[in-house]
Amino acid sequence: MIIRDFTDNDLYKFTTLNAIMKKFHKAEVAYQFINRGNTPFPDDFANALRDEVNAMQGLSLTPEAESFIRQQCPYFDNEFIVKLRDFRFNPDEVRISQHGTDLSVDIRGKWWRTVLWEVPVLAIISELYFQMTGQKPDDFKPRAIEKSKEFAAIGAHLTDFGTRRRFSFNVHDKVIAIMKEHMGNCLDGTSNVYLAMKHGIKPIGTHPHEWFMYHGAHFGYKNANNESLKNWVDVYKGKLAIALTDTYTSDNFFQNFSKRYSEIFYGLRWDSGDPFEFTDKAINHYSKFGIDPREKIIVYSDALNLEKVKSIRKYAGGKVKDLYGIGTCLTNDVGVTPLNIVIKMTAAKPEGFSDFVPVVKLSDVVEKNTGVSKEIKACLKAIEQVQ
């Protein structure tokens, strides 16, 4: 069994679950696995994946994990913790099939019921792939030690974002132990709740693209960013205030990022496009409102490695509070080719809607766009009218 603990998942899925329960309890959604790297999957992979997904129905929040979450996540109220304690995965929500080497995974159901599937399913697919193709990790520990020391030497503050495409749980576990030993206070934490608990570090996360994608379906693309920010603030009252910027392009985000929200949110997350251009746009945006950008955070998180962090830190350090979320470079640098895979929301049915409507993600690079082409064009047209 690959996922052995209910909290072997990223914090942002739990924070989003809480917001969904409070705002959109009756909404339904659909997700789809996207094999960006066109990886061919071995024979019988779908059946093995099915067994792993079925095994997750036995997972539940342990008393130890409940205590940890209550201590580390004060933004969760007791009502949510009680609901989390009662939560059980329903494998019937996940449809899996295989045609030759092509893998198909679709997830459908109530949004609050299905939001927790994405990260563990991706982690299972990644680890299971390397198991079934007979690929073994090399001696990755010296590299992880060297990276950790170099990150600390340049003063780069890191959070581990590596759950979704890790080589394996065991590698992930060992890498975090190495980072904790060699990075000192430059290791801010991990997105993985279970590993944060195991290693005594902070669980870190806010919201994903799907939060904004849903709002586009519910409220229209013109209002999606504003309604997303409004509802997040309604739930968390200024906590967990790092805003993800690129669901409908960062230019559109900044047009909707009012002075009020610029003050409430203490930072932004960059996840696509040019990090230097984004830094300049953020600084100019804050300066326009008389806000000192040096008091604001930018979390850089798109396919980072040591060299990229060094260049970003050299450019942005001192201009903003620069933090870094790093995944595959740490948890799957073991001598194999990591999978390029994602699971994205494809459609939503808000309460009161008669049917599902498509959702899209535009990003700041075309390659990361998701959604059907017709809907992407409609979204582009809608946000252009706002500009």
C-alpha positions in Angstrom: 0.0 0.0 0.0 1.6 3.3 -1.1 -0.6 5.8 0.8 -0.6 4.6 4.3 -1.8 7.7 6.2 -4.8 9.9 5.7 -2.6 13.0 6.0 -0.1 11.9 3.4 -1.5 14.7 1.4 -0.8 18.4 0.8 -2.1 21.0 3.3 -3.7 23.1 0.5 -6.1 20.3 -0.2 -7.4 20.4 3.4 -7.5 24.2 3.5 -9.5 24.2 0.2 -11.8 21.4 1.6 -12.6 23.6 4.5 -13.4 26.5 2.3 -15.6 24.3 0.0 -17.5 23.0 3.0 -18.3 26.5 4.1 -19.0 28.1 0.8 -19.9 25.5 -1.9 -21.1 22.3 0.0 -23.5 21.2 -2.8 -21.2 21.9 -5.8 -20.2 19.0 -8.0 -17.0 18.8 -10.0 -15.0 16.6 -12.5 -11.3 16.1 -12.7 -9.1 14.4 -15.3 -5.6 12.9 -15.3 -3.3 14.6 -17.8 -0.2 12.8 -19.0 1.8 15.9 -20.1 4.9 13.8 -20.8 3.1 11.2 -22.8 4.6 8.5 -20.6 3.7 4.9 -21.7 2.3 2.9 -18.8 3.1 -0.8 -18.4 0.6 -3.6 -18.8 -1.9 -4.0 -16.0 -1.0 -0.6 -14.6 -4.7 0.4 -14.3 -5.5 -2.7 -12.2 -2.6 -2.0 -9.8 -3.7 1.6 -9.5 -7.2 0.5 -8.9 -6.1 -1.7 -6.0 -4.1 1.2 -4.4 -7.1 3.6 -4.7 -9.4 1.0 -3.2 -7.1 0.5 -0.3 -7.5 4.2 0.6 -11.1 3.8 1.8 -9.7 2.4 5.0 -7.8 5.6 5.9 -9.0 8.0 8.5 -7.7 10.9 10.6 -5.7 9.4 13.5 -5.8 11.0 17.0 -2.1 11.9 16.7 -2.8 13.7 13.4 -5.9 15.5 14.8 -3.9 16.8 17.7 -1.1 18.0 15.3 -3.6 19.8 13.0 -5.3 21.4 15.9 -1.9 22.7 17.2 -0.4 23.7 13.8 -3.5 24.9 12.0 -5.5 27.3 14.3 -7.4 28.7 11.2 -9.4 25.4 11.2 -12.4 25.6 13.5 -13.6 22.6 15.6 -16.5 21.9 13.3 -14.1 21.3 10.4 -11.8 19.1 12.5 -14.8 16.9 13.5 -15.9 16.6 9.8 -12.4 15.7 8.9 -12.3 13.0 11.5 -15.4 11.5 9.9 -14.2 11.7 6.3 -13.6 8.5 4.4 -12.4 8.2 0.8 -14.9 6.7 -1.7 -13.0 4.8 -4.4 -16.2 4.7 -6.6 -15.5 8.4 -7.3 -12.3 7.5 -9.2 -12.7 5.8 -12.6 -9.6 4.2 -14.0 -9.0 2.5 -17.3 -6.1 1.6 -19.7 -5.9 1.3 -23.4 -2.6 -0.1 -24.5 0.0 2.2 -22.8 -2.5 5.0 -22.3 -3.8 5.6 -18.8 -7.2 7.3 -18.1 -8.2 8.5 -14.7 -11.4 10.6 -14.1 -12.7 11.8 -10.7 -16.3 13.0 -10.3 -18.6 13.8 -7.4 -19.4 16.5 -4.8 -16.5 18.9 -4.7 -15.9 18.5 -0.9 -15.9 14.8 -1.4 -13.4 14.7 -4.3 -11.0 17.5 -3.6 -8.6 15.3 -1.5 -8.0 12.7 -4.3 -5.6 14.7 -6.6 -2.4 14.6 -4.6 -2.4 11.0 -3.3 -3.5 9.7 -6.7 -0.6 11.5 -8.5 1.8 10.2 -5.8 0.5 6.7 -6.3 0.8 6.9 -10.1 4.4 8.1 -9.8 5.6 5.6 -7.3 3.7 2.7 -8.9 5.2 3.5 -12.3 8.7 3.2 -11.0 7.9 0.0 -9.1 6.3 -1.6 -12.1 9.1 -0.6 -14.6 11.8 -1.8 -12.2 13.5 1.5 -11.7 15.5 2.0 -8.5 16.8 5.1 -6.9 20.5 5.8 -7.1 22.5 7.1 -4.1 20.6 10.4 -4.0 21.5 11.4 -0.5 24.8 13.2 -1.2 23.1 15.3 -3.8 20.3 16.1 -1.4 22.8 17.1 1.3 24.8 19.3 -1.1 21.6 21.0 -2.4 20.4 21.6 1.2 23.7 23.2 2.2 23.8 25.4 -0.9 20.3 26.6 -0.4 21.1 27.5 3.2 24.4 29.1 2.1 22.5 31.6 -0.1 19.8 32.2 2.5 17.0 30.8 0.4 14.0 29.9 2.5 12.4 26.7 1.1 9.2 24.7 1.5 9.0 21.2 0.2 6.3 20.9 -2.5 7.3 17.4 -3.6 4.4 15.1 -2.8 2.7 14.8 -6.2 5.6 13.6 -8.4 7.9 12.1 -5.8 9.8 8.9 -6.7 8.4 7.3 -3.6 7.3 8.0 0.0 10.5 6.6 1.3 12.6 8.9 -0.8 10.4 11.9 0.2 10.8 11.0 3.8 14.6 10.8 3.6 14.9 14.0 1.7 12.9 16.0 4.3 15.1 14.5 7.0 18.2 15.6 5.1 16.8 19.1 4.6 15.9 19.5 8.2 19.4 18.4 9.3 21.3 20.6 6.8 19.2 23.7 6.1 18.5 25.0 9.7 16.0 27.8 9.7 16.0 28.1 5.9 13.7 25.1 5.8 10.3 26.7 6.4 8.3 23.5 6.2 6.6 21.0 3.9 3.2 21.0 2.1 2.8 17.3 3.2 0.9 17.2 6.5 2.0 13.7 7.5 5.7 14.4 6.9 5.4 17.7 8.7 4.0 15.8 11.7 6.7 13.1 11.5 9.6 15.5 11.3 8.3 18.2 13.6 8.2 21.0 11.0 5.5 23.3 9.8 2.8 22.3 7.3 2.4 25.0 4.7 -0.2 25.6 2.0 -3.0 27.9 0.9 -5.1 27.3 -2.2 -4.7 25.7 -5.7 -5.7 26.7 -9.2 -8.9 24.7 -8.9 -10.2 27.3 -6.4 -10.1 30.0 -9.1 -11.2 27.6 -11.9 -14.4 26.8 -10.0 -15.1 30.5 -9.5 -14.8 31.0 -13.2 -17.5 28.5 -13.8 -19.7 29.8 -11.0 -19.4 33.5 -11.4 -17.9 34.0 -14.9 -14.4 34.7 -16.0 -14.6 38.5 -15.5 -15.4 38.1 -11.8 -13.5 34.9 -11.1 -10.4 36.3 -9.4 -12.3 38.9 -7.4 -14.8 36.3 -6.1 -12.1 33.8 -5.4 -10.2 36.3 -3.2 -13.4 37.5 -1.6 -14.5 34.0 -0.6 -11.1 33.1 0.7 -10.9 36.1 2.9 -14.5 35.4 4.1 -13.3 32.0 5.3 -9.9 32.7 6.6 -10.1 36.4 7.7 -6.6 37.4 6.5 -4.9 34.1 7.4 -3.4 31.8 4.7 -3.1 35.0 2.7 -0.8 34.0 -0.2 -2.7 34.5 -3.4 -2.1 32.3 -6.5 -1.9 34.6 -9.5 -1.9 32.8 -12.8 -5.2 30.9 -13.3 -6.4 33.5 -15.8 -2.9 35.1 -16.4 -1.1 37.2 -13.9 -2.0 40.4 -15.9 -5.7 39.7 -15.3 -5.0 38.9 -11.7 -3.3 42.2 -11.0 -6.2 44.0 -12.6 -8.5 42.4 -10.0 -6.1 42.7 -7.1 -7.4 45.8 -5.5 -5.7 47.9 -2.9 -7.8 46.2 -0.2 -6.8 42.8 -1.3 -3.2 43.9 -1.8 -3.1 44.9 1.8 -5.0 41.9 3.2 -2.9 39.3 1.4 0.6 39.3 2.7 2.0 37.6 -0.5 1.7 36.1 -3.9 2.7 32.8 -5.5 4.4 32.8 -8.9 3.8 29.5 -10.8 4.4 30.2 -14.5 6.0 32.5 -16.9 9.1 34.7 -16.4 9.9 35.1 -12.6 11.8 38.3 -13.2 9.0 39.9 -15.2 6.5 38.8 -12.5 8.7 40.3 -9.8 8.7 43.6 -11.5 4.9 43.5 -12.1 4.3 42.7 -8.4 6.6 45.5 -7.3 5.0 48.0 -9.6 1.5 46.9 -8.5 2.3 47.4 -4.8 4.1 50.7 -5.4 1.1 52.0 -7.2 -1.0 51.6 -4.0 1.8 53.1 -1.8 2.6 49.6 -0.4 6.2 48.8 0.3 6.9 45.6 -1.7 9.8 44.8 0.6 7.1 43.9 3.2 5.4 41.5 0.9 6.2 37.9 0.1 6.5 36.2 -3.3 6.6 32.4 -3.2 8.3 31.1 -6.4 7.2 27.6 -7.2 7.5 26.7 -10.9 9.9 23.8 -11.7 12.6 25.3 -9.6 16.1 23.9 -9.1 19.2 25.3 -7.4 20.4 27.4 -10.3 17.0 28.9 -10.8 16.7 29.8 -7.2 20.1 31.4 -7.2 19.2 33.6 -10.2 15.8 34.6 -8.8 17.2 35.3 -5.3 20.0 37.4 -6.9 17.3 39.5 -8.7 14.5 39.6 -6.2 16.3 39.4 -2.9 15.9 42.7 -1.0 13.2 43.9 -3.3 10.6 41.5 -1.9 10.6 38.7 0.7 11.5 35.8 -1.6 10.4 32.3 -0.6 10.6 29.1 -2.7 8.4 26.0 -3.1 10.4 23.1 -4.6 9.1 19.7 -5.5 10.5 17.3 -8.1 14.0 18.7 -7.9 14.2 17.4 -4.4 11.9 14.4 -4.1 12.6 12.8 -7.5 16.2 13.6 -8.2 17.3 9.9 -7.9 18.7 9.1 -11.4 15.4 8.5 -13.2 13.2 10.7 -15.5 10.4 12.1 -13.3 6.8 11.9 -14.7 5.2 15.0 -16.1 1.7 14.4 -14.8 -1.1 16.5 -13.3 -4.8 16.1 -12.4 -6.9 19.1 -13.2 -10.5 20.1 -12.7 -12.3 19.9 -16.0 -15.9 20.8 -15.2 -18.1 22.1 -12.4 -21.8 22.1 -11.5 -22.5 24.8 -8.9 -25.6 24.6 -6.8 -28.6 25.7 -8.8 -27.0 24.9 -12.2 -28.8 22.4 -14.4 -25.6 20.8 -15.8 -21.9 20.8 -15.6 -20.0 23.7 -17.2 -16.4 23.5 -18.4 -13.5 25.1 -16.5 -10.2 26.3 -17.8 -6.8 27.4 -16.6 -4.8 29.8 -18.7 -1.5 30.2 -16.9 1.2 32.6 -18.1 2.6 30.0 -20.6 0.4 28.4 -23.2 1.9 24.9 -22.5 0.3 24.9 -19.1 -3.2 25.8 -20.2 -5.9 23.3 -19.5 -9.4 23.0 -20.8 -11.1 22.6 -24.2 -10.0 25.0 -26.9 -13.5 26.5 -27.4 -13.7 27.4 -23.7 -10.2 28.7 -23.5 -11.1 31.1 -26.4 -14.2 32.2 -24.5 -12.2 32.8 -21.4 -9.6 34.8 -23.3 -12.3 37.0 -24.9 -13.9 37.6 -21.5 -10.8 38.7 -19.7 -9.7 40.8 -22.7 -12.9 42.8 -22.3 -11.8 43.5 -18.7 -8.5 44.9 -19.7 
